[in-house]
Amino acid sequence: MDTGSQRVLQYLTEVEEAAEDVLTTKQQIVDLDMKRNRNREALSALKHEMSDSEKVKVCFGDMFIKFPKSKTREMIQKDQEQLDKEINDLRRELKTKVNCLNEMQGNPELRGYSLSPLSADEIKAINSLLKR
């Protein structure tokens, strides 16, 4: 193979690896979001279905263990917070990966793709300014 063909092959390989990385990150986000939804369903079931004094069975790996309902709720809420953090980190990572892929392909950077939502404090400040 001549050097031109090798460069084209190397370029296509790099683009393909970057695209695969983007798809992998998207799939991780989907998987974590599904787990977050299952946790949300479990929290809802704990809230509505039984009294606080009862113990619930929790699945750990391949065994079930009885835990107090309040302790179980705390564990699920901590897991929810961790999942939220991981999903947000992956979404930030995904933005840079997509921009890198677009750059490799010679496409312009996506406009508005790197925007982030206003925080609660920022919204309150804007509302107070608008009320004047």
Salt bridges, closest charged atoms under 4 A:
ASP21 OD1 - LYS97 NZ 3.29
ASP33 OD1 - ARG36 NH2 2.51
ASP52 OD1 - LYS69 NZ 3.64
ASP52 OD1 - ARG73 NH2 3.42
ASP84 OD1 - ARG36 NH1 2.77
ASP89 OD2 - LYS85 NZ 3.36
ASP89 OD1 - ARG92 NH2 2.39
GLU93 OE2 - LYS97 NZ 3.08
